[in-house]
């Protein structure tokens, strides 16, 4: 007798306890997202297709995806995609998985017009490209020390139709950056070395450690940026830095020591300090910053 094809609903029921046994806290959601991905349909359409039999290809793809998730590989790395600021970004194990909290930085960046933006440690390019997509007159530079991350960012720029306005440069922070900008943004590594062991397995095992921690107290990147960024800012230009929830006072002091002003801290939706905003003093004899 020819075996009856497995339906999507049956595959989902079989996958859920496997993920739960592996300690995946978001097992129900992840099982559905991965099933939709294996079937090549949008996740919000899955319920309509649960009675459908899975093709051999979809069944194999789903099995491989569940096995990968049981090893705590992030869903975004398995599917290759992460939604950020309303757009889909390609993600690999060479880049950080864009976080919703980082959208706080993007929202602040877009709260005022800008023409030239620099994103330091660009990774997937999600910050730079989100800013450019919503500021059509602007151009930008994304810098990263990782060639592999820059390749991902370039792919995202191409897919979003922004490669003509986004230039990607390999640079150790500002070392290879020419020119000046009216906006500089960065989500640098900020996790202290003694905090790394407390990260979830999804992050600790699968995301690039160089993008998570600079070692030591987690402030090394801010010490560099506080010194280097002002020289790359136009008069009156803004600097936006994502931070860890306990770092606002230290980062504020570093920026103030370099003469930046109007320094303030923004909280995320959970009320945690998330972004420090600072400004280079404007030239009192100038009509503007550009």
N, C-alpha and C positions, 0 to 999 in steps of 0.2 A: 504494500500500500504506500502510495506517495504521501509523505508527511505534509500536513496542513501548514501553509506558510504562517510564520509568526506575525501577529498584528503589532502595530505600534503600541497599543495599550498593554499587550502582554510583555513586550520588551521593557516598557516603562516599569511595570510591576516587578519584573525580575531584577531590574537595575537598582531600584530604590534601596532594598535591604543591603545590597553589596556596598553602596556608598555609605550608608549609615554604619555598617560594621567597620568601615575604614576610618570612621571618625569625622566624616564630612558633615559639618553643621548645617550646611545649606543643601543637603542631599536632594530634597524634593524639587527645589528650583533648578539645581544643576542638572538633574536627570532629565528634566523637560527641555532645558536649553540645549543640551547635548543631543537629545533625540531629534529636535527640530533641525539642528545643524546637520546631523547625519542624513536626514530626509531631504535636506535642501529646501526647507520651507521656513517662513518667519515664525518665531517662537509664539507670537500671539495667534497663530493659525493652527497650532498643534492640536487643540481640542477637537477641531473639526476633522482631523485626520487620524485620530486614535484608532478608529475601526479599520483603517487601511492595512493591508499586508505589507510588510517590509520587503523590499528587494534584497537580494543577496548582498549587493553592494552596501546598501544602507544598514543592514544588519551587522555586517563586518565593521563598518565605520563606527557604528554605535558601540559595539563591543570594545573596539580599540579606545574610543573616547572614555568609556566608563573605566577601563583599566588604567588609563592615564590619570583620570581624576582620583582614583583610589590611591594613587601615589602622590596626591596633593598637588599635581600640576594644575595651575590656575585655569579656569574655564576659558579666559581670554586667550591664553596661549594655545589651548587645544583647538579652539575655533579660529584663532588668528585675528580676532576682531574684538574691539572694545568701544562701546558708545561713550562719547565724551562731548559735552556742550552741543548735543544734538546731532553729532556726526560720528560716523564709524571710522575708527583708526586701526590700522594693522598693528599687531603686537607680536613680539617674539620674545624668546628667553634672553635676548640681548638688550631689552628695554624694560623700564618699569611699566607696570600695568597702570594706565591713567586712573587716578582716584577721583571720585565725586568732589572731595574736599578741595581739589585743585581748581575747580570751577569758581571758587571764591576769588582766586587770583585773576582769572580771566574776566569775571564780571567787573572787578575793580579796574583792570586795564582798559576795558571798554567804556568806563564811566566818563572818560574825557577823550577828545580826539587826539590822534597821534599820526605822524607820517612815517617815522622810522622806528622800528622796534627791534631789539636784540634779545634773543632768548638764549641764556647760558645754561648748558647742560640739557639740550633740547630733547634728547631721547627719541620718542616717537614723533616729536614735533607737535604734540597735541596743543600745547599752549600757544606757540607761535602761529600755527595754522588756524586755530580757532580765532585768535585776535585778527589775523589778516582777512579771514573769511567775512568777518563782521565789520571790518573797516576797509572798504573797497579802495580807498585812495592810498592806503599805506603800503610800504614795502618793509621787508624784514630780513634779518639774519638769524639763523639758528646755528649755535656752536655746540660741539660735543667732542670730547677726547676720543670717543669710541667710533671707529670706522663703521662697525656693524650697526650701531645705533643710527648713524647718519644715513646709512643705506635704507633703513626702515623709514626714517623721516622723509627721505627723498621719495620713496614709494608713496607715502601718504600725501605729500605735496602734489605729486603727479595725479593721484586718484581724485584729489579734491580740486584739481584745476588751478593750483596756486603756485606751481613751479616757476612761473614767470615773475612772481613777486617775492618769492622766498629763496634766499641764497643760503646754502648750507656749507659750513666751514669746520674743518677739524682744528680745534684749538683747546689748549689747556686754559680754561676760563678766558680771560681777555687777551691772552698772550699774542694771538694771531689776528685780532679783530681790528680792522681799520675803521676810521671815521668816528662820528658821534651820533647819538640817538636821543630822541625825545622820550623814549620809554625803554627801560631795561627790565626784563622779567627773568626769574629763575626759581626752579624748584630743586635746590641742590641736595646732595646727601647730608642728612642731619642726625641720623640715629647714632647715639653714643655706643662705643664698642661693648660696654657692659649691658646694654639693652638688647643686643642682637639675639641673645638666647631666648628672649621672651617673645620674639616674633612668631607668628603662625607658621606652620610648615609650608603653607602655600607660598609665603614670601621668602622664608629663610632658605628653602631648598631650591627655589626656581627663579627668583629674580636676581639680577646682577648685584653683587655685594658692593661694588664700587659706586653704584648709584644709590645705595641705601645708607652707607656709613663712610665717613672719612677717617674713622678710627678715633681714638681718644674720647674727648668730651662731646663730639659731634658738631663743634663750632668751627672747625678748620676752614670750611668753604666760606663761611661768613666773614672770617678774618681776611681772607683773600679778596672777596667781593667788595668789602667795605673800602679797601685800599684801591682796587683796580677800577671799579665801576664808575666812580665820580669823574674820572678822566675821559670816560666814554660817553658821558651824559652831556647834552646841551644844557645851557643855563635854563633853569626852570624845569628841567626834565625829571621824570619820575623813575624811582627804583622800587620794584615790587618783589619781595622775597617770601616764598613759602617757608614756614618754620615748624619745628616740633612744638607741642603744646606748652613746654616749660621754658622756651628759649626767647620769649619776647623781650625781656629786660636786657639780656646779654646782647642780643642782636641790635636793639635800640641803642645801647651804649656804644657799640662798635661803629654804627653809622653816624651817630652824633659826634664822635671823636674825629671823623673825617669831614665835618662841616656840613653834613646834610641836615635838612630842617623839615619842619611839619611832619615829624615822624609819628605814626600812629599804628595801632594794631587792630586787625580785623578778626572777628571770630567766625568759626564755622557754624553749621546748623546745630551742633551739639554744644555750643557755647565755649569751645576750646579755642585758644589763640591759634591762628592759622596763617596769617599773612601780615608782614610788616611793610608798611608803605612809607617811603621817604622821598624828599625832593631836593634837587640841587638848587641852591639860591639863584634867583633870577638876576640878570644884569639890570640894574635900575635905569641904565641909559638906553635899554633896548625896548622896542615896541612889542616884542614877543620872544619866544624861545627858539624860533627857527631861523 
